[in-house]
């Protein structure tokens, strides 16, 4: 069973990480999170000597993990990164199980539907269904957001023990929008309410003009995955909000009694 990652990387194992392997993975994470860069820019961003980075960049380009622009000076993720991520998506049993559920919710609501997974104190978007309406959300599979500021993350955290919630909500919260809740106790109170209601709400805290509703999916014992519907606030009149919440709660209730032990992590 997967353990929740609430410890720092520095305390990851008694033996400690292999420095060269850790540096290569850190480089992939840096470019994925903050975009391409020159050798000097990446050196400054990662606090790694430029001379130490040179051989690593060359090796990762040779293996297809990174590639350069036509000038050969700017490094970005390479095609092998896509190959490996696609293999992950194809082989993940939760994503396969959730696909028809996402299709059902997307058809019922005609709004943007996201699937997300808790990763430390963040949520990673693992799948998406686009809205049927012209105004859509600019979100992408693979995007990583703080769990405390999203309905996906709050729905998952609401399923965790209180001490885990407290560990995964930082003491100092950086606002993503002017509406982001930044006081830790207030965020924990919101998550407590999500536990009582069975669903989580986030209104313009991660994306202006958008309200999101999320429920945890009981596909695993840890409940690390969640489903959300994201809607422009301008489309939430005439009982639409209640309908979306009822749709999500109905899906959650229907799935709860039929956990498959083969999917328990």
PyMOL commands that set and color helices and strands:
alter all, ss='L'
color gray80, all
select helices_A, chain A and resi 9-11+19-34+39-46+50-62+79-91+93-109+147-149+151-157+162-168+184-197+233-235+240-256+261-263
alter helices_A, ss='H'
color red, helices_A
select strands_A, chain A and resi 37-38+66-68+74-77+112-119+122-129+144-146+200-203+210-217+225-232
alter strands_A, ss='S'
color yellow, strands_A
deselect
rebuild
show_as cartoon
